[in-house]
Amino acid sequence: MNQHERRTIELRADRDVIERAAARLRSDAIRAGYAGLQHQHIAFALALILDELARHLADLDRAVRWQAVQSCRLLLGEQLDSPQIRRTRRR
């Protein structure tokens, strides 16, 4: 597997995490609305930001992309990457 294919696979996986987090935010906001809670518009706004991040993921700085994916994994309750092995320019 060459570097381009590896990057494509990584971007696809990261995009999937961010899109699932956005979907979770929307779903939770809808449920909260049925429960009578207010301010769902904040969750929908954050979901829209995540949609934009996912759409332009390849253009993001590696550190920004890593942090966005880690935040989405936290939101989803998934295992986080170890900060010692993060792939940023600061090594």
DALIN-V853368 format. One record per pair of residues at least 24 apart in sequence whose ideal C-beta (glycine too) atoms are under 10 Angstrom apart, sorted by sequence separation. I is the first residue (numbers start at 1). J is the second residue. If there is no record, write none. Layout:
i=I j=J
i=I j=J
This chain:
i=22 j=46
i=23 j=47
i=25 j=49
i=26 j=50
i=62 j=86
i=63 j=87
i=64 j=88
i=21 j=46
i=22 j=47
i=25 j=50
i=26 j=51
i=50 j=75
i=62 j=87
i=63 j=88
i=21 j=47
i=22 j=48
i=24 j=50
i=62 j=88
i=63 j=89
i=22 j=49
i=23 j=50
i=61 j=88
i=62 j=89
i=63 j=90
i=19 j=47
i=22 j=50
i=23 j=51
i=61 j=89
i=62 j=90
i=21 j=50
i=22 j=51
i=46 j=75
i=20 j=50
i=22 j=52
i=18 j=49
i=19 j=50
i=22 j=53
i=18 j=50
i=19 j=51
i=21 j=53
i=22 j=54
i=17 j=50
i=18 j=51
i=21 j=54
i=18 j=52
i=19 j=53
i=20 j=54
i=18 j=53
i=19 j=54
i=18 j=54
i=19 j=55
i=17 j=54
i=18 j=55
i=15 j=53
i=16 j=54
i=19 j=57
i=14 j=53
i=15 j=54
i=18 j=57
i=14 j=54
i=15 j=55
i=15 j=57
i=11 j=54
i=14 j=57
i=15 j=58
i=14 j=58
i=12 j=57
i=11 j=57
i=14 j=60
i=10 j=57
i=11 j=58
i=18 j=65
i=21 j=68
i=25 j=72
i=28 j=75
i=21 j=69
i=24 j=72
i=11 j=60
i=8 j=58
i=15 j=65
i=18 j=68
i=21 j=71
i=22 j=72
i=25 j=75
i=7 j=58
i=14 j=65
i=17 j=68
i=18 j=69
i=21 j=72
i=24 j=75
i=14 j=66
i=17 j=69
i=20 j=72
i=21 j=73
i=24 j=76
i=16 j=69
i=17 j=70
i=18 j=71
i=19 j=72
i=20 j=73
i=21 j=74
i=22 j=75
i=23 j=76
i=24 j=77
i=11 j=65
i=14 j=68
i=15 j=69
i=17 j=71
i=18 j=72
i=21 j=75
i=10 j=65
i=14 j=69
i=17 j=72
i=18 j=73
i=20 j=75
i=21 j=76
i=13 j=69
i=16 j=72
i=17 j=73
i=20 j=76
i=18 j=75
i=21 j=78
i=14 j=72
i=17 j=75
i=18 j=76
i=20 j=78
i=10 j=69
i=14 j=73
i=17 j=76
i=17 j=78
i=10 j=87
